[in-house]
Amino acid sequence: MADFTWPITSMGILALIILIGALALWKVLKDKKSGFPLADERTQKLNGKAAYYAMFMGQYFIIAYLLVTLIGREFFGMPEIEAGYPMIAALLVSSVFFLVLRWHFGRKGEL
């Protein structure tokens, strides 16, 4: 049963990635054709500020994870975790922080 679900799940994830990429490309091309600027100065500054803070939050998350893993392994005998899951978690944390901060700075109105 598990052998059958993994290929279907992988194909679903691949299809979702392709669909999101196609929609993003379509939106960019549509905006470019209509003469709408892809990014003005305010948007660039807003994205830069959000990316700056999200990078640090991602790094703090990775440092905290490494410290918890090191202390847990050395002092409490916790087993090591595979490297894939923490990397996925760090990527998700950084991405979510970027999206939340970009939304917050956009609503805030001042940079």
MOPAC internal coordinates of N, CA, C and O (Angstrom, degrees):
PM7 1SCF
backbone

  N    0.0000 0     0.00 0     0.00 0    0    0    0
  C    1.4442 1     0.00 0     0.00 0    1    0    0
  C    1.5241 1   110.84 1     0.00 0    2    1    0
  O    1.2310 1   120.02 1   135.64 1    3    2    1
  N    1.3227 1   117.56 1   -44.36 1    3    2    1
  C    1.4616 1   120.51 1  -178.91 1    5    3    2
  C    1.5176 1   110.91 1   -69.30 1    6    5    3
  O    1.2310 1   120.07 1   152.53 1    7    6    5
  N    1.3457 1   117.48 1   -27.47 1    7    6    5
  C    1.4562 1   120.15 1   179.11 1    9    7    6
  C    1.5247 1   111.79 1   -68.63 1   10    9    7
  O    1.2310 1   120.35 1   152.98 1   11   10    9
  N    1.3115 1   116.94 1   -27.02 1   11   10    9
  C    1.4523 1   121.38 1  -177.51 1   13   11   10
  C    1.5309 1   111.93 1   -85.63 1   14   13   11
  O    1.2310 1   119.59 1   147.34 1   15   14   13
  N    1.3335 1   118.39 1   -32.66 1   15   14   13
  C    1.4687 1   120.69 1  -175.05 1   17   15   14
  C    1.5236 1   112.89 1   -76.35 1   18   17   15
  O    1.2310 1   119.43 1   148.71 1   19   18   17
  N    1.3240 1   118.69 1   -31.29 1   19   18   17
  C    1.4541 1   119.78 1  -176.26 1   21   19   18
  C    1.5249 1   112.63 1   -65.48 1   22   21   19
  O    1.2310 1   118.21 1   133.96 1   23   22   21
  N    1.3347 1   121.01 1   -46.04 1   23   22   21
  C    1.4682 1   119.10 1   177.91 1   25   23   22
  C    1.5259 1   112.79 1   -62.88 1   26   25   23
  O    1.2310 1   120.00 1   143.79 1   27   26   25
  N    1.3221 1   117.61 1   -36.21 1   27   26   25
  C    1.4659 1   120.07 1   178.16 1   29   27   26
  C    1.5239 1   110.42 1   -66.92 1   30   29   27
  O    1.2310 1   120.42 1   137.73 1   31   30   29
  N    1.3132 1   116.81 1   -42.27 1   31   30   29
  C    1.4627 1   120.82 1   178.10 1   33   31   30
  C    1.5225 1   110.59 1   -63.15 1   34   33   31
  O    1.2310 1   120.23 1   137.01 1   35   34   33
  N    1.3173 1   117.17 1   -42.99 1   35   34   33
  C    1.4696 1   121.10 1   178.95 1   37   35   34
  C    1.5191 1   111.36 1   -61.66 1   38   37   35
  O    1.2310 1   120.60 1   137.38 1   39   38   37
  N    1.3195 1   116.46 1   -42.62 1   39   38   37
  C    1.4697 1   119.94 1   178.93 1   41   39   38
  C    1.5298 1   110.74 1   -66.22 1   42   41   39
  O    1.2310 1   120.19 1   143.19 1   43   42   41
  N    1.3272 1   117.24 1   -36.81 1   43   42   41
  C    1.4610 1   120.38 1   176.97 1   45   43   42
  C    1.5167 1   112.09 1   -64.43 1   46   45   43
  O    1.2310 1   120.73 1   137.58 1   47   46   45
  N    1.3296 1   116.20 1   -42.42 1   47   46   45
  C    1.4682 1   120.67 1   178.10 1   49   47   46
  C    1.5254 1   110.06 1   -64.32 1   50   49   47
  O    1.2310 1   120.14 1   136.20 1   51   50   49
  N    1.3201 1   117.33 1   -43.80 1   51   50   49
  C    1.4631 1   121.13 1   178.65 1   53   51   50
  C    1.5279 1   111.15 1   -62.05 1   54   53   51
  O    1.2310 1   120.30 1   136.90 1   55   54   53
  N    1.3208 1   117.02 1   -43.10 1   55   54   53
  C    1.4620 1   120.62 1   178.42 1   57   55   54
  C    1.5267 1   111.11 1   -63.18 1   58   57   55
  O    1.2310 1   120.15 1   140.26 1   59   58   57
  N    1.3270 1   117.32 1   -39.74 1   59   58   57
  C    1.4653 1   121.26 1   178.42 1   61   59   58
  C    1.5244 1   111.17 1   -65.29 1   62   61   59
  O    1.2310 1   119.90 1   138.07 1   63   62   61
  N    1.3201 1   117.80 1   -41.93 1   63   62   61
  C    1.4634 1   121.49 1   178.38 1   65   63   62
  C    1.5229 1   110.13 1   -62.65 1   66   65   63
  O    1.2310 1   120.30 1   135.49 1   67   66   65
  N    1.3345 1   117.04 1   -44.51 1   67   66   65
  C    1.4631 1   120.69 1   179.82 1   69   67   66
  C    1.5259 1   110.60 1   -64.59 1   70   69   67
  O    1.2310 1   120.08 1   138.83 1   71   70   69
  N    1.3294 1   117.45 1   -41.17 1   71   70   69
  C    1.4663 1   121.33 1   179.29 1   73   71   70
  C    1.5288 1   111.60 1   -63.31 1   74   73   71
  O    1.2310 1   120.05 1   134.57 1   75   74   73
  N    1.3254 1   117.52 1   -45.43 1   75   74   73
  C    1.4628 1   120.95 1   178.98 1   77   75   74
  C    1.5241 1   110.76 1   -63.91 1   78   77   75
  O    1.2310 1   119.99 1   138.45 1   79   78   77
  N    1.3341 1   117.63 1   -41.55 1   79   78   77
  C    1.4623 1   121.15 1   177.76 1   81   79   78
  C    1.5179 1   112.27 1   -63.23 1   82   81   79
  O    1.2310 1   120.72 1   138.41 1   83   82   81
  N    1.3405 1   116.23 1   -41.59 1   83   82   81
  C    1.4663 1   120.16 1   179.35 1   85   83   82
  C    1.5231 1   110.78 1   -65.96 1   86   85   83
  O    1.2310 1   119.88 1   138.38 1   87   86   85
  N    1.3277 1   117.84 1   -41.62 1   87   86   85
  C    1.4674 1   120.58 1   178.21 1   89   87   86
  C    1.5267 1   111.82 1   -64.82 1   90   89   87
  O    1.2310 1   120.31 1   139.41 1   91   90   89
  N    1.3315 1   117.02 1   -40.59 1   91   90   89
  C    1.4645 1   120.27 1   178.69 1   93   91   90
  C    1.5292 1   110.64 1   -65.48 1   94   93   91
  O    1.2310 1   120.55 1   137.07 1   95   94   93
  N    1.3214 1   116.55 1   -42.93 1   95   94   93
  C    1.4619 1   120.27 1   178.82 1   97   95   94
  C    1.5286 1   110.80 1   -64.87 1   98   97   95
  O    1.2310 1   120.18 1   138.54 1   99   98   97
  N    1.3268 1   117.25 1   -41.46 1   99   98   97
  C    1.4612 1   121.45 1   178.10 1  101   99   98
  C    1.5259 1   111.11 1   -60.92 1  102  101   99
  O    1.2310 1   120.13 1   137.90 1  103  102  101
  N    1.3400 1   117.37 1   -42.10 1  103  102  101
  C    1.4658 1   121.13 1   180.00 1  105  103  102
  C    1.5258 1   110.62 1   -65.47 1  106  105  103
  O    1.2310 1   120.15 1   136.96 1  107  106  105
  N    1.3255 1   117.32 1   -43.04 1  107  106  105
  C    1.4656 1   120.74 1   179.60 1  109  107  106
  C    1.5207 1   110.56 1   -62.93 1  110  109  107
  O    1.2310 1   120.63 1   134.19 1  111  110  109
  N    1.3248 1   116.40 1   -45.81 1  111  110  109
  C    1.4666 1   119.54 1   179.84 1  113  111  110
  C    1.5298 1   111.75 1   -65.09 1  114  113  111
  O    1.2310 1   120.19 1   141.67 1  115  114  113
  N    1.3249 1   117.25 1   -38.33 1  115  114  113
  C    1.4626 1   121.36 1   178.65 1  117  115  114
  C    1.5308 1   110.78 1   -65.09 1  118  117  115
  O    1.2310 1   120.39 1   136.39 1  119  118  117
  N    1.3387 1   116.85 1   -43.61 1  119  118  117
  C    1.4614 1   120.42 1   178.86 1  121  119  118
  C    1.5292 1   111.07 1   -66.61 1  122  121  119
  O    1.2310 1   120.67 1   141.60 1  123  122  121
  N    1.3163 1   116.33 1   -38.40 1  123  122  121
  C    1.4607 1   120.18 1  -179.91 1  125  123  122
  C    1.5264 1   110.53 1   -66.72 1  126  125  123
  O    1.2310 1   120.31 1   140.30 1  127  126  125
  N    1.3291 1   117.01 1   -39.70 1  127  126  125
  C    1.4621 1   121.85 1  -179.91 1  129  127  126
  C    1.5304 1   111.46 1   -68.03 1  130  129  127
  O    1.2310 1   120.44 1   146.28 1  131  130  129
  N    1.3370 1   116.76 1   -33.72 1  131  130  129
  C    1.4631 1   119.92 1  -178.74 1  133  131  130
  C    1.5252 1   112.78 1   -80.89 1  134  133  131
  O    1.2310 1   120.14 1   172.88 1  135  134  133
  N    1.3402 1   117.34 1    -7.12 1  135  134  133
  C    1.4539 1   120.47 1   179.81 1  137  135  134
  C    1.5168 1   113.15 1    88.59 1  138  137  135
  O    1.2310 1   120.25 1  -176.72 1  139  138  137
  N    1.3040 1   117.12 1     3.28 1  139  138  137
  C    1.4627 1   121.38 1   178.77 1  141  139  138
  C    1.5267 1   108.95 1   -74.31 1  142  141  139
  O    1.2310 1   119.52 1   -51.28 1  143  142  141
  N    1.3444 1   118.53 1   128.72 1  143  142  141
  C    1.4654 1   119.03 1  -179.37 1  145  143  142
  C    1.5304 1   111.09 1   -66.85 1  146  145  143
  O    1.2310 1   121.27 1   -42.56 1  147  146  145
  N    1.3328 1   115.18 1   137.44 1  147  146  145
  C    1.4610 1   119.78 1  -178.85 1  149  147  146
  C    1.5221 1   111.35 1   -67.99 1  150  149  147
  O    1.2310 1   120.13 1   141.71 1  151  150  149
  N    1.3134 1   117.36 1   -38.29 1  151  150  149
  C    1.4592 1   120.68 1   178.68 1  153  151  150
  C    1.5251 1   108.68 1  -153.60 1  154  153  151
  O    1.2310 1   120.82 1   -55.75 1  155  154  153
  N    1.3202 1   116.03 1   124.25 1  155  154  153
  C    1.4554 1   119.71 1   175.00 1  157  155  154
  C    1.5289 1   108.40 1   -92.48 1  158  157  155
  O    1.2310 1   121.02 1     3.85 1  159  158  157
  N    1.3279 1   115.65 1  -176.15 1  159  158  157
  C    1.4662 1   119.74 1  -176.03 1  161  159  158
  C    1.5255 1   111.80 1   -64.26 1  162  161  159
  O    1.2310 1   120.51 1   140.64 1  163  162  161
  N    1.3229 1   116.63 1   -39.36 1  163  162  161
  C    1.4692 1   119.81 1  -178.70 1  165  163  162
  C    1.5285 1   110.57 1   -65.83 1  166  165  163
  O    1.2310 1   120.20 1   137.32 1  167  166  165
  N    1.3185 1   117.21 1   -42.68 1  167  166  165
  C    1.4573 1   121.18 1   179.95 1  169  167  166
  C    1.5188 1   110.97 1   -65.31 1  170  169  167
  O    1.2310 1   120.44 1   139.24 1  171  170  169
  N    1.3187 1   116.77 1   -40.76 1  171  170  169
  C    1.4602 1   119.61 1   178.31 1  173  171  170
  C    1.5254 1   111.27 1   -63.97 1  174  173  171
  O    1.2310 1   120.69 1   137.68 1  175  174  173
  N    1.3187 1   116.29 1   -42.32 1  175  174  173
  C    1.4597 1   120.20 1   178.93 1  177  175  174
  C    1.5267 1   110.95 1   -66.77 1  178  177  175
  O    1.2310 1   120.62 1   139.82 1  179  178  177
  N    1.3284 1   116.43 1   -40.18 1  179  178  177
  C    1.4562 1   121.60 1   178.86 1  181  179  178
  C    1.5321 1   110.83 1   -63.47 1  182  181  179
  O    1.2310 1   120.33 1   133.57 1  183  182  181
  N    1.3357 1   116.98 1   -46.43 1  183  182  181
  C    1.4638 1   120.80 1   178.10 1  185  183  182
  C    1.5211 1   111.88 1   -64.32 1  186  185  183
  O    1.2310 1   120.53 1   141.60 1  187  186  185
  N    1.3357 1   116.60 1   -38.40 1  187  186  185
  C    1.4593 1   120.10 1   178.51 1  189  187  186
  C    1.5127 1   112.33 1   -64.62 1  190  189  187
  O    1.2310 1   120.43 1   137.06 1  191  190  189
  N    1.3214 1   116.78 1   -42.94 1  191  190  189
  C    1.4649 1   120.62 1   179.55 1  193  191  190
  C    1.5254 1   110.65 1   -66.40 1  194  193  191
  O    1.2310 1   120.23 1   137.32 1  195  194  193
  N    1.3400 1   117.16 1   -42.68 1  195  194  193
  C    1.4650 1   120.80 1   178.74 1  197  195  194
  C    1.5263 1   110.65 1   -65.02 1  198  197  195
  O    1.2310 1   119.98 1   138.93 1  199  198  197
  N    1.3326 1   117.64 1   -41.07 1  199  198  197
  C    1.4616 1   121.04 1   179.23 1  201  199  198
  C    1.5271 1   111.09 1   -65.82 1  202  201  199
  O    1.2310 1   120.25 1   141.90 1  203  202  201
  N    1.3205 1   117.13 1   -38.10 1  203  202  201
  C    1.4640 1   121.72 1   179.22 1  205  203  202
  C    1.5335 1   110.70 1   -60.17 1  206  205  203
  O    1.2310 1   120.63 1   129.99 1  207  206  205
  N    1.3169 1   116.41 1   -50.01 1  207  206  205
  C    1.4676 1   119.77 1  -179.05 1  209  207  206
  C    1.5259 1   111.76 1   -71.30 1  210  209  207
  O    1.2310 1   119.87 1   144.11 1  211  210  209
  N    1.3238 1   117.85 1   -35.89 1  211  210  209
  C    1.4708 1   120.42 1   179.28 1  213  211  210
  C    1.5195 1   110.89 1   -66.43 1  214  213  211
  O    1.2310 1   120.31 1   144.53 1  215  214  213
  N    1.3317 1   117.00 1   -35.47 1  215  214  213
  C    1.4639 1   119.78 1   177.26 1  217  215  214
  C    1.5214 1   110.55 1   -61.84 1  218  217  215
  O    1.2310 1   120.32 1   134.71 1  219  218  217
  N    1.3262 1   116.99 1   -45.29 1  219  218  217
  C    1.4521 1   119.44 1   179.55 1  221  219  218
  C    1.5225 1   112.13 1   -66.68 1  222  221  219
  O    1.2310 1   120.24 1   141.09 1  223  222  221
  N    1.3328 1   117.14 1   -38.91 1  223  222  221
  C    1.4657 1   119.28 1   178.45 1  225  223  222
  C    1.5283 1   110.52 1   -64.28 1  226  225  223
  O    1.2310 1   120.16 1   141.30 1  227  226  225
  N    1.3265 1   117.29 1   -38.70 1  227  226  225
  C    1.4607 1   120.93 1   176.45 1  229  227  226
  C    1.5175 1   111.65 1   -64.35 1  230  229  227
  O    1.2310 1   120.68 1   138.98 1  231  230  229
  N    1.3324 1   116.31 1   -41.02 1  231  230  229
  C    1.4646 1   119.81 1   178.29 1  233  231  230
  C    1.5204 1   111.27 1   -66.67 1  234  233  231
  O    1.2310 1   119.85 1   139.65 1  235  234  233
  N    1.3241 1   117.89 1   -40.35 1  235  234  233
  C    1.4693 1   120.22 1   177.36 1  237  235  234
  C    1.5245 1   111.04 1   -64.37 1  238  237  235
  O    1.2310 1   120.54 1   143.15 1  239  238  237
  N    1.3312 1   116.57 1   -36.85 1  239  238  237
  C    1.4584 1   120.06 1   176.86 1  241  239  238
  C    1.5308 1   110.75 1   -63.06 1  242  241  239
  O    1.2310 1   120.34 1   134.97 1  243  242  241
  N    1.3356 1   116.96 1   -45.03 1  243  242  241
  C    1.4605 1   120.93 1   179.89 1  245  243  242
  C    1.5259 1   110.88 1   -64.17 1  246  245  243
  O    1.2310 1   120.00 1   137.53 1  247  246  245
  N    1.3310 1   117.60 1   -42.47 1  247  246  245
  C    1.4670 1   120.81 1   178.39 1  249  247  246
  C    1.5226 1   110.65 1   -63.22 1  250  249  247
  O    1.2310 1   119.98 1   136.49 1  251  250  249
  N    1.3238 1   117.65 1   -43.51 1  251  250  249
  C    1.4677 1   120.71 1   178.17 1  253  251  250
  C    1.5178 1   110.66 1   -62.81 1  254  253  251
  O    1.2310 1   120.15 1   138.31 1  255  254  253
  N    1.3339 1   117.32 1   -41.69 1  255  254  253
  C    1.4652 1   120.05 1   178.46 1  257  255  254
  C    1.5297 1   110.71 1   -62.64 1  258  257  255
  O    1.2310 1   120.44 1   135.29 1  259  258  257
  N    1.3323 1   116.77 1   -44.71 1  259  258  257
  C    1.4607 1   119.76 1  -179.98 1  261  259  258
  C    1.5236 1   111.60 1   -62.92 1  262  261  259
  O    1.2310 1   120.10 1   139.37 1  263  262  261
  N    1.3274 1   117.41 1   -40.63 1  263  262  261
  C    1.4643 1   120.22 1   178.78 1  265  263  262
  C    1.5282 1   111.41 1   -66.11 1  266  265  263
  O    1.2310 1   120.40 1   137.13 1  267  266  265
  N    1.3193 1   116.84 1   -42.87 1  267  266  265
  C    1.4719 1   119.74 1   178.37 1  269  267  266
  C    1.5181 1   110.31 1   -63.21 1  270  269  267
  O    1.2310 1   120.34 1   137.79 1  271  270  269
  N    1.3261 1   116.95 1   -42.21 1  271  270  269
  C    1.4616 1   120.61 1   179.24 1  273  271  270
  C    1.5264 1   111.07 1   -64.69 1  274  273  271
  O    1.2310 1   120.33 1   135.41 1  275  274  273
  N    1.3193 1   116.98 1   -44.59 1  275  274  273
  C    1.4598 1   121.16 1  -179.16 1  277  275  274
  C    1.5228 1   111.15 1   -64.77 1  278  277  275
  O    1.2310 1   120.26 1   131.06 1  279  278  277
  N    1.3216 1   117.10 1   -48.94 1  279  278  277
  C    1.4694 1   120.58 1  -179.69 1  281  279  278
  C    1.5238 1   110.45 1   -65.78 1  282  281  279
  O    1.2310 1   120.11 1   138.27 1  283  282  281
  N    1.3197 1   117.40 1   -41.73 1  283  282  281
  C    1.4563 1   120.43 1   179.20 1  285  283  282
  C    1.5081 1   112.91 1   -63.60 1  286  285  283
  O    1.2310 1   120.45 1   140.48 1  287  286  285
  N    1.3236 1   116.75 1   -39.52 1  287  286  285
  C    1.4651 1   120.19 1  -179.61 1  289  287  286
  C    1.5161 1   111.75 1   -73.12 1  290  289  287
  O    1.2310 1   120.23 1   136.51 1  291  290  289
  N    1.3335 1   117.17 1   -43.49 1  291  290  289
  C    1.4621 1   120.71 1  -174.81 1  293  291  290
  C    1.5246 1   113.42 1   -76.81 1  294  293  291
  O    1.2310 1   120.09 1   140.55 1  295  294  293
  N    1.3252 1   117.42 1   -39.45 1  295  294  293
  C    1.4595 1   119.70 1  -173.93 1  297  295  294
  C    1.5284 1   114.23 1  -102.15 1  298  297  295
  O    1.2310 1   120.18 1   152.56 1  299  298  297
  N    1.3268 1   117.27 1   -27.44 1  299  298  297
  C    1.4679 1   119.29 1  -175.23 1  301  299  298
  C    1.5262 1   113.22 1  -116.62 1  302  301  299
  O    1.2310 1   119.86 1   179.62 1  303  302  301
  N    1.3269 1   117.87 1    -0.38 1  303  302  301
  C    1.4556 1   121.33 1   176.23 1  305  303  302
  C    1.5173 1   114.79 1    68.96 1  306  305  303
  O    1.2310 1   120.16 1  -152.00 1  307  306  305
  N    1.3282 1   117.30 1    28.00 1  307  306  305
  C    1.4676 1   120.48 1   178.73 1  309  307  306
  C    1.5302 1   109.40 1   -70.26 1  310  309  307
  O    1.2310 1   120.01 1   -35.36 1  311  310  309
  N    1.3177 1   117.58 1   144.64 1  311  310  309
  C    1.4697 1   118.91 1   177.91 1  313  311  310
  C    1.5307 1   110.87 1   -74.16 1  314  313  311
  O    1.2310 1   121.20 1   -23.30 1  315  314  313
  N    1.3243 1   115.31 1   156.70 1  315  314  313
  C    1.4624 1   119.70 1   177.65 1  317  315  314
  C    1.5214 1   110.15 1   -74.61 1  318  317  315
  O    1.2310 1   121.17 1   -32.37 1  319  318  317
  N    1.3164 1   115.37 1   147.63 1  319  318  317
  C    1.4556 1   121.78 1   178.58 1  321  319  318
  C    1.5170 1   107.70 1  -100.30 1  322  321  319
  O    1.2310 1   120.29 1   -32.81 1  323  322  321
  N    1.3380 1   117.05 1   147.19 1  323  322  321
  C    1.4587 1   120.68 1   176.23 1  325  323  322
  C    1.5264 1   109.68 1   -56.45 1  326  325  323
  O    1.2310 1   120.73 1   -29.42 1  327  326  325
  N    1.3200 1   116.21 1   150.58 1  327  326  325
  C    1.4627 1   120.42 1  -175.27 1  329  327  326
  C    1.5237 1   113.08 1   -72.47 1  330  329  327
  O    1.2310 1   119.49 1   158.14 1  331  330  329
  N    1.3150 1   118.57 1   -21.86 1  331  330  329
  C    1.4575 1   120.96 1  -174.55 1  333  331  330
  C    1.5126 1   114.12 1   -67.23 1  334  333  331
  O    1.2310 1   119.99 1   135.47 1  335  334  333
  N    1.3193 1   117.62 1   -44.53 1  335  334  333
  C    1.4624 1   120.44 1  -176.18 1  337  335  334
  C    1.5245 1   113.15 1   -66.36 1  338  337  335
  O    1.2310 1   118.69 1   136.00 1  339  338  337
  N    1.3219 1   120.11 1   -44.00 1  339  338  337
  C    1.4757 1   118.57 1   176.14 1  341  339  338
  C    1.5268 1   112.89 1   -63.51 1  342  341  339
  O    1.2310 1   120.14 1   146.29 1  343  342  341
  N    1.3269 1   117.34 1   -33.71 1  343  342  341
  C    1.4614 1   119.55 1   178.60 1  345  343  342
  C    1.5280 1   110.47 1   -67.25 1  346  345  343
  O    1.2310 1   120.66 1   138.73 1  347  346  345
  N    1.3198 1   116.34 1   -41.27 1  347  346  345
  C    1.4641 1   120.26 1   177.19 1  349  347  346
  C    1.5237 1   109.98 1   -64.02 1  350  349  347
  O    1.2310 1   120.40 1   137.96 1  351  350  349
  N    1.3299 1   116.84 1   -42.04 1  351  350  349
  C    1.4639 1   120.75 1   179.44 1  353  351  350
  C    1.5261 1   110.84 1   -63.34 1  354  353  351
  O    1.2310 1   119.85 1   137.62 1  355  354  353
  N    1.3269 1   117.89 1   -42.38 1  355  354  353
  C    1.4671 1   120.87 1   179.09 1  357  355  354
  C    1.5216 1   111.03 1   -64.30 1  358  357  355
  O    1.2310 1   120.22 1   139.65 1  359  358  357
  N    1.3224 1   117.19 1   -40.35 1  359  358  357
  C    1.4601 1   120.89 1   177.41 1  361  359  358
  C    1.5245 1   110.84 1   -63.75 1  362  361  359
  O    1.2310 1   120.52 1   136.66 1  363  362  361
  N    1.3187 1   116.61 1   -43.34 1  363  362  361
  C    1.4653 1   119.99 1   178.89 1  365  363  362
  C    1.5147 1   111.98 1   -65.17 1  366  365  363
  O    1.2310 1   120.03 1   138.26 1  367  366  365
  N    1.3358 1   117.55 1   -41.74 1  367  366  365
  C    1.4631 1   120.76 1   179.24 1  369  367  366
  C    1.5250 1   110.40 1   -61.74 1  370  369  367
  O    1.2310 1   120.21 1   133.28 1  371  370  369
  N    1.3303 1   117.20 1   -46.72 1  371  370  369
  C    1.4638 1   120.18 1   179.89 1  373  371  370
  C    1.5246 1   111.20 1   -62.75 1  374  373  371
  O    1.2310 1   120.31 1   136.46 1  375  374  373
  N    1.3168 1   117.01 1   -43.54 1  375  374  373
  C    1.4623 1   120.75 1  -178.78 1  377  375  374
  C    1.5209 1   111.71 1   -65.76 1  378  377  375
  O    1.2310 1   120.37 1   136.10 1  379  378  377
  N    1.3155 1   116.90 1   -43.90 1  379  378  377
  C    1.4636 1   120.22 1  -179.85 1  381  379  378
  C    1.5194 1   110.44 1   -66.05 1  382  381  379
  O    1.2310 1   119.93 1   138.25 1  383  382  381
  N    1.3286 1   117.74 1   -41.75 1  383  382  381
  C    1.4660 1   120.02 1   177.07 1  385  383  382
  C    1.5187 1   110.78 1   -61.20 1  386  385  383
  O    1.2310 1   119.96 1   138.86 1  387  386  385
  N    1.3420 1   117.68 1   -41.14 1  387  386  385
  C    1.4607 1   119.84 1   178.81 1  389  387  386
  C    1.5236 1   110.96 1   -61.68 1  390  389  387
  O    1.2310 1   120.33 1   132.66 1  391  390  389
  N    1.3312 1   116.98 1   -47.34 1  391  390  389
  C    1.4588 1   120.19 1  -179.24 1  393  391  390
  C    1.5284 1   111.92 1   -62.96 1  394  393  391
  O    1.2310 1   120.37 1   137.12 1  395  394  393
  N    1.3229 1   116.91 1   -42.88 1  395  394  393
  C    1.4645 1   120.78 1  -179.41 1  397  395  394
  C    1.5262 1   110.45 1   -66.71 1  398  397  395
  O    1.2310 1   120.30 1   136.71 1  399  398  397
  N    1.3303 1   117.04 1   -43.29 1  399  398  397
  C    1.4666 1   119.51 1  -179.48 1  401  399  398
  C    1.5208 1   111.68 1   -68.35 1  402  401  399
  O    1.2310 1   120.17 1   141.68 1  403  402  401
  N    1.3380 1   117.27 1   -38.32 1  403  402  401
  C    1.4595 1   119.49 1   177.49 1  405  403  402
  C    1.5266 1   110.45 1   -63.30 1  406  405  403
  O    1.2310 1   120.42 1   138.84 1  407  406  405
  N    1.3227 1   116.81 1   -41.16 1  407  406  405
  C    1.4618 1   120.98 1   177.20 1  409  407  406
  C    1.5297 1   110.28 1   -64.77 1  410  409  407
  O    1.2310 1   120.42 1   136.39 1  411  410  409
  N    1.3479 1   116.79 1   -43.61 1  411  410  409
  C    1.4676 1   120.92 1  -178.74 1  413  411  410
  C    1.5269 1   111.40 1   -64.02 1  414  413  411
  O    1.2310 1   120.42 1   132.44 1  415  414  413
  N    1.3214 1   116.79 1   -47.56 1  415  414  413
  C    1.4665 1   119.30 1  -179.13 1  417  415  414
  C    1.5229 1   110.96 1   -66.72 1  418  417  415
  O    1.2310 1   119.83 1   147.28 1  419  418  417
  N    1.3293 1   117.92 1   -32.72 1  419  418  417
  C    1.4616 1   121.30 1   177.50 1  421  419  418
  C    1.5323 1   111.50 1   -67.28 1  422  421  419
  O    1.2310 1   120.39 1   141.60 1  423  422  421
  N    1.3154 1   116.87 1   -38.40 1  423  422  421
  C    1.4770 1   120.45 1   179.42 1  425  423  422
  C    1.5220 1   111.09 1   -76.93 1  426  425  423
  O    1.2310 1   120.98 1   148.55 1  427  426  425
  N    1.3072 1   115.73 1   -31.45 1  427  426  425
  C    1.4614 1   120.80 1  -177.10 1  429  427  426
  C    1.5271 1   110.58 1   -63.76 1  430  429  427
  O    1.2310 1   120.02 1   142.04 1  431  430  429
  N    1.3282 1   117.57 1   -37.96 1  431  430  429
  C    1.4515 1   121.41 1   174.55 1  433  431  430
  C    1.5065 1   115.54 1    88.61 1  434  433  431
  O    1.2310 1   119.43 1   169.13 1  435  434  433
  N    1.3097 1   118.69 1   -10.87 1  435  434  433
  C    1.4602 1   120.08 1   179.44 1  437  435  434
  C    1.5181 1   108.70 1  -125.98 1  438  437  435
  O    1.2310 1   120.83 1   -31.44 1  439  438  437
  N    1.3117 1   116.02 1   148.56 1  439  438  437
  C    1.4611 1   120.05 1  -179.66 1  441  439  438
  C    1.5023 1   110.93 1  -122.94 1  442  441  439
  O    1.2310 1   120.10 1   180.00 1  443  442  441

